Amino acid sequence: MRLSNVVRPIFIFAVIFCWLSIVSVHRAEARKTVYFSAITLYHPIVMYQKYQPLMNYLSKNTPYNFELKLNRDYRNIMGYLAKKEVQLALLGGSTYVLAKQKIDIIPILKPLGADGSPFYRSVIVTRSNNASINSLKDLRNKSVAFPSVFSTSGFLTPVYHLYADANISLTDLSRHENFRYHDTVAREVLRGNFDAGAVIDVVAKQFENRGLKKIWTSPPIPGLPIVVRADEDPELVAAVKKALLALDYSNPDHRVIMSEWDAELRYGFSVARDKDYDTQRKMVIFLKKRGVSIP
């Protein structure tokens, strides 16, 4: 039976459409899924909102599908790397230093700050109406909230400077407590549950006009390293580096893309090296000698 002149084009179109659909599905299935995790700066819902756009960008600009694997605390992310459950992870300096002792990982990139330099800072905040706390030395006999003991900006750096600069130990505080997230620390101080708290600079900025003030800012800290296992596929590493290093904050189109990302990541990236985190290694050793356990 012959196809009519009307039916024939429709039949051919349908065949071509089905073929293209199959090819498209095949190509999508052929793309390897890459899992990315990040230290818990915020509640998981907020983490998803701030980091999923980055996954979308990487999926669009590399030959891979990127999926975000959230975690509840800093220990989880080190376990993910050890068990090869994630291929890339955004760590803090101290988390990287501690993980490096047990897992063969390498830093590949670190984010730039708003000033274009690859650094960020630790900040200690108190309530805006608290006139009795204006510097590190004022924290003696005060209550202080910290994020995880694995946090570089929330614990390692501020505690190091309490000991080294103000001669204040943790036992000189009236009390101290560690919380999972940096924004939780800020809220605990805002509610009056603690006299002061240590947080990463981007969180301090978020709460600056909500009733908190800065009383201390650390020297520059090397940017949060994006790490991979040393045995990771070099093609994946090269693709990620190419996609992220291509971003230029001075480019208006790139600014629009990064505006949806966490403030810690929206100014571009630079290459990271292991030696960038030697200062954090020295801080860990300094504090351990004084009885401060960094797990």
C-alpha distance (Angstrom), angle and dihedral (degrees) to the residues before:
residue distance angle dihedral
M1 . . .
R2 3.74 . .
L3 3.78 122.3 .
S4 3.78 114.8 -120.4
N5 3.78 120.8 -117.1
V6 3.81 88.5 -105.2
V7 3.78 97.3 46.3
R8 3.81 95.9 43.9
P9 3.87 97.2 67.1
I10 3.79 90.3 45.1
F11 3.81 90.8 50.6
I12 3.81 92.5 48.7
F13 3.80 91.5 47.2
A14 3.80 90.9 50.8
V15 3.81 91.9 50.9
I16 3.81 92.1 49.0
F17 3.82 91.5 46.3
C18 3.81 92.2 51.2
W19 3.80 91.0 47.5
L20 3.81 92.6 50.8
S21 3.80 90.4 47.3
I22 3.79 91.5 53.0
V23 3.81 91.6 47.7
S24 3.80 90.6 48.1
V25 3.80 92.9 50.5
H26 3.79 90.7 46.0
R27 3.77 91.9 52.3
A28 3.81 92.0 47.8
E29 3.81 90.6 49.8
A30 3.80 90.4 47.9
R31 3.80 92.4 59.1
K32 3.79 109.5 99.9
T33 3.81 116.3 -124.8
V34 3.79 114.0 -125.6
Y35 3.80 120.4 -162.9
F36 3.80 120.2 -144.0
S37 3.80 126.5 -170.8
A38 3.80 133.7 -177.9
I39 3.78 138.2 -162.7
T40 3.79 112.9 -90.4
L41 3.78 105.0 -102.7
Y42 3.80 91.5 152.5
H43 3.79 142.9 16.8
P44 3.86 110.5 -64.8
I45 3.82 93.3 -107.2
V46 3.80 90.6 54.7
M47 3.80 90.7 44.0
Y48 3.81 89.8 56.0
Q49 3.80 92.1 49.3
K50 3.81 92.3 50.5
Y51 3.83 99.9 40.1
Q52 3.81 106.3 34.3
P53 3.84 91.4 74.3
L54 3.81 87.6 57.6
M55 3.82 89.3 53.1
N56 3.81 89.4 51.0
Y57 3.81 91.1 51.8
L58 3.81 93.3 49.4
S59 3.82 91.6 47.1
K60 3.80 89.9 52.1
N61 3.80 96.3 45.0
T62 3.80 102.5 40.2
P63 3.83 133.7 48.6
Y64 3.84 90.1 -106.8
N65 3.79 139.4 83.3
F66 3.81 110.1 -124.7
E67 3.78 122.8 -152.0
L68 3.78 126.8 -173.7
K69 3.81 115.9 -127.2
L70 3.79 108.6 -163.4
N71 3.79 124.0 -156.0
R72 3.79 135.9 -163.6
D73 3.81 98.9 -133.5
Y74 3.77 144.5 -0.7
R75 3.83 94.1 -89.8
N76 3.80 91.5 61.2
I77 3.77 93.9 58.6
M78 3.80 92.3 53.0
G79 3.80 88.6 50.8
Y80 3.80 90.4 51.2
L81 3.81 90.3 54.9
A82 3.81 93.3 45.4
K83 3.81 92.3 51.2
K84 3.82 94.0 41.2
E85 3.80 90.6 -118.7
V86 3.81 89.7 135.6
Q87 3.78 129.7 34.7
L88 3.81 97.5 -158.4
A89 3.78 133.2 26.3
L90 3.77 138.1 -178.5
L91 3.80 107.3 -135.6
G92 3.77 137.2 176.2
G93 3.79 120.0 -114.7
S94 3.81 95.3 -103.3
T95 3.82 92.1 42.9
Y96 3.79 88.5 52.9
V97 3.81 93.0 48.0
L98 3.82 92.1 49.2
A99 3.81 94.6 42.6
K100 3.81 90.8 48.4
Q101 3.81 88.9 62.0
K102 3.82 90.4 62.9
I103 3.80 105.9 22.9
D104 3.80 129.1 46.8
I105 3.82 98.4 -122.6
I106 3.78 132.3 149.6
P107 3.81 130.8 -156.8
I108 3.78 113.7 -123.6
L109 3.81 105.7 172.5
K110 3.79 141.4 11.4
P111 3.81 128.0 -165.1
L112 3.78 124.6 -110.1
G113 3.78 122.1 -124.7
A114 3.79 127.5 -125.8
D115 3.81 88.9 -88.7
G116 3.80 91.7 55.9
S117 3.81 95.0 -108.1
P118 3.84 122.5 119.5
F119 3.79 94.8 -116.8
Y120 3.80 141.8 94.3
R121 3.81 133.8 -176.2
S122 3.76 145.9 -126.2
V123 3.80 115.8 -123.9
I124 3.80 131.9 -165.6
V125 3.79 113.8 -150.7
T126 3.78 136.5 -170.8
R127 3.79 133.5 176.7
S128 3.78 114.8 -67.0
N129 3.80 91.8 -122.5
N130 3.81 94.3 51.2
A131 3.81 103.4 108.0
S132 3.82 94.4 173.0
I133 3.82 96.1 68.9
N134 3.80 118.2 60.7
S135 3.81 105.1 133.2
L136 3.80 143.4 20.0
K137 3.80 93.6 -89.6
D138 3.81 89.8 58.1
L139 3.81 90.0 66.7
R140 3.79 94.8 76.3
N141 3.83 108.5 118.7
K142 3.81 90.3 6.3
S143 3.82 128.7 118.7
V144 3.80 115.6 -110.2
A145 3.81 130.9 -169.8
F146 3.80 121.2 -149.6
P147 3.82 134.4 -176.9
S148 3.81 119.4 -126.4
V149 3.81 118.7 -29.5
F150 3.81 84.9 -121.0
S151 3.81 92.0 62.2
T152 3.80 116.1 109.7
S153 3.79 97.3 -160.2
G154 3.81 95.8 31.0
F155 3.80 101.1 45.9
L156 3.81 120.3 -4.4
T157 3.81 97.6 51.2
P158 3.84 100.7 39.3
V159 3.82 93.0 43.2
Y160 3.80 91.3 48.2
H161 3.81 90.7 53.1
L162 3.81 92.3 45.4
Y163 3.80 88.3 58.5
A164 3.81 99.1 36.1
D165 3.83 101.7 37.6
A166 3.81 106.6 25.1
N167 3.83 100.2 27.2
I168 3.81 88.5 -128.0
S169 3.80 119.3 140.0
L170 3.77 126.3 -162.9
T171 3.80 88.4 -103.5
D172 3.82 88.8 58.2
L173 3.81 88.9 64.9
S174 3.81 117.1 88.4
R175 3.81 86.1 -127.3
H176 3.77 140.3 -30.1
E177 3.78 135.2 -163.4
N178 3.79 137.3 -172.7
F179 3.80 122.1 -132.0
R180 3.80 130.3 -169.9
Y181 3.79 99.3 -117.8
H182 3.79 137.2 40.6
D183 3.79 93.0 -134.7
T184 3.83 89.1 53.3
V185 3.81 88.7 57.4
A186 3.81 91.0 52.1
R187 3.80 91.6 50.4
E188 3.81 92.5 47.7
V189 3.81 89.4 56.0
L190 3.80 92.3 43.5
R191 3.81 90.6 53.0
G192 3.80 91.2 52.1
N193 3.79 95.1 -113.4
F194 3.82 90.4 122.7
D195 3.79 133.0 25.6
A196 3.81 93.2 -134.2
G197 3.79 142.7 -4.0
A198 3.80 139.8 -158.3
V199 3.82 118.9 -129.8
I200 3.79 142.6 157.3
D201 3.81 113.3 -86.0
V202 3.81 96.1 -109.8
V203 3.82 90.5 57.9
A204 3.80 91.9 46.6
K205 3.80 88.6 53.8
Q206 3.80 91.8 50.5
F207 3.81 90.8 56.5
E208 3.81 97.4 37.7
N209 3.80 93.6 100.2
R210 3.79 94.8 36.0
G211 3.78 99.3 72.6
L212 3.81 105.4 -68.8
K213 3.80 131.2 106.1
K214 3.79 132.7 -163.9
I215 3.80 116.4 -114.5
W216 3.81 98.2 171.4
T217 3.80 137.3 18.0
S218 3.79 122.6 -168.0
P219 3.79 128.2 -130.3
P220 3.83 113.0 -92.4
I221 3.82 115.8 -61.9
P222 3.83 119.7 -154.9
G223 3.80 110.7 -101.9
L224 3.80 120.8 -89.7
P225 3.81 105.3 -82.4
I226 3.78 122.7 -124.7
V227 3.80 102.7 -145.3
V228 3.79 139.4 -169.4
R229 3.77 132.3 -171.1
A230 3.80 112.0 -93.4
D231 3.82 89.5 -118.6
E232 3.82 94.0 54.0
D233 3.81 120.3 127.5
P234 3.84 107.6 -83.3
E235 3.81 90.2 -145.0
L236 3.81 91.0 59.1
V237 3.81 91.3 48.3
A238 3.79 91.8 48.9
A239 3.81 92.4 48.3
V240 3.82 93.1 50.9
K241 3.79 92.9 46.6
K242 3.80 92.1 48.1
A243 3.81 92.9 49.6
L244 3.81 96.1 47.6
L245 3.80 99.3 37.4
A246 3.81 88.3 52.9
L247 3.81 90.0 67.6
D248 3.79 115.7 100.3
Y249 3.80 119.1 -172.6
S250 3.81 90.8 -153.1
N251 3.81 88.0 63.6
P252 3.84 108.5 89.0
D253 3.81 92.6 -147.9
H254 3.79 91.3 52.6
R255 3.81 91.2 47.9
V256 3.79 89.5 56.6
I257 3.81 90.9 52.2
M258 3.82 94.1 48.1
S259 3.81 94.6 42.1
E260 3.82 88.7 82.8
W261 3.81 92.7 54.9
D262 3.79 129.8 87.2
A263 3.81 110.5 -74.1
E264 3.79 87.6 -117.2
L265 3.82 90.2 65.3
R266 3.79 106.9 32.6
Y267 3.82 100.9 91.2
G268 3.79 100.7 63.7
F269 3.79 136.4 -97.0
S270 3.78 142.8 -91.3
V271 3.80 133.7 -163.7
A272 3.83 115.0 -82.1
R273 3.81 127.7 -148.4
D274 3.78 132.9 -167.9
K275 3.81 93.2 -115.5
D276 3.82 89.9 60.5
Y277 3.81 87.5 78.4
D278 3.81 99.6 49.8
T279 3.82 90.6 108.5
Q280 3.80 89.9 59.2
R281 3.82 89.5 50.8
K282 3.80 89.9 54.4
M283 3.83 91.3 48.6
V284 3.81 91.5 52.4
I285 3.82 90.9 51.2
F286 3.84 92.0 45.5
L287 3.80 93.2 52.6
K288 3.79 95.8 42.5
K289 3.81 88.9 56.0
R290 3.81 87.0 56.7
G291 3.77 94.5 50.0
V292 3.80 98.6 -99.5
S293 3.78 107.4 137.8
I294 3.79 116.4 -140.1
P295 3.86 99.9 -175.9
